[in-house]
């Protein structure tokens, strides 16, 4: 069953700041979450009830609501900035 993707405004702003190459790389990873919200390589975050996946040097942070079949993307940041 497919999951609905929801991108909160803060993550939209993160995406707006990406260059074309990085944006396309991140976009592909985000769209794959529609089919499988827990792909190989995703990591559960200990402090923040969420998950992260890598897209090159960027990290996509998201939460999964299995009951509502929804993936909520809340941050897209460069790896050196994302956990601050």
Secondary structure, 3 states (H helix, E strand, C coil): CCCEEEECHHHHHHHHCCCHHHHHHHHHHHHHCCCCCCCCCCEEECCCCEEEEEECCEEEEEEEECCCCEEEEEEEEECCCCCC
